[in-house]
Amino acid sequence: MSMFVAAAALLVVLGLGVTLYPLWRARPLLGAGLGLALGLATLAIYLAIGTPRALDAQQSKAPQNLADAIVQLEAELQRDPRQIEGWRLLGSAYTAEGQSAKARDAYARAVALAPDNPDLLAEAAEARALATRDRRFDEQAVSMLQHALKQQPMHQRARWFLGIAHRQAERPAEAAQTWEPLLGVVDAGTAASLLEQINGARQEAGLEPLPAPVAAAANAGLKIKVELAPTLAARVPAGASVFVIARQADGRPMPVAVEKLAATRFPVQVVLDDGDSPMPTAKLSQLEQVQVLARISATGNAMPQAGDLASPPVVVKVRGNADEIVLRIDRTVE
């Protein structure tokens, strides 16, 4: 239980790190702040699927600050070193404390347990760079980034960091080539900053600059129609809520877009888009495809509970999807 208590308190502190995310969007070279976004992401997952009732206050004293939380996490990982998210969270905490060498080593332990996780590989590569005097991506960090892109070719952080590594190695043409695919997936503000970096690298390589991209039409979002099986209509109590959720296609529980509506009538129609994202680091428009589902909660609780009514998840494409997606709530959550 001490792992969960330590993590909960630590995440409250690290949640502040998400405020640094816009710095990366506007000025990509400030990549160090991105490590803190992990804290809030993990907190969102914990709130979505965690079981706070499982915590036993009698078995563990809650840490009072980040340093105490780190000590408890270290002790828990010494007891059970097979906890991937524990090492990842510890690495993020060390980064927040400026202990870059320890952060590098903690992320290395996490990668050893999950060697094909592109998010983790990018974080570990960044931690290795931050642990050097001149913030350089060494050969091992570059290998991590290349492996991350084999797993997920359009992983934004891995592409950005690999481009930086190429430029540090005085290979500007490779840096520009690595970054260019990102122009089609980032927002307009980030694209302008990114294009400046790309053209700087192209100039170093003796290449012509790329023209400014034509503004793309805004993502219209996913049009969703939620139906309720007639046999379940009598089981929807007054005051119930319906959640319409899009999450990553591999089924990871944290939503990338969600809307909450009163479950007063069916069918109900919604449009999920980037404005419905609960996390600035994970937006609907950044994904090729997602799972969508609908769930009725009698209590209005965002966490799934036994007795909720739900639709089966459906995998759909995000970009260019003009069709209406029909979700039919026809089952009970066990």
ZINORVEN-V550067 format. One record per run of one state. SS is the DSSP state (alpha for helix, beta for strand, coil for the rest). FROM is the first residue (numbers start at 0). TO is the last residue. Records with the same first field share a line. If there is no record, write none. Layout:
SS = FROM-TO  FROM-TO
This chain:
coil = 0-0  26-29  49-50  54-64  79-82  96-98  113-116  130-137  151-154  168-170  184-186  204-220  228-228  235-239  248-253  262-266  272-272  276-282  286-287  297-307  311-312  317-323  332-333
alpha = 1-25  30-48  51-53  65-78  83-95  99-112  117-129  138-150  155-167  171-183  187-203  229-234  273-275  283-285
beta = 221-227  240-247  254-261  267-271  288-296  308-310  313-316  324-331
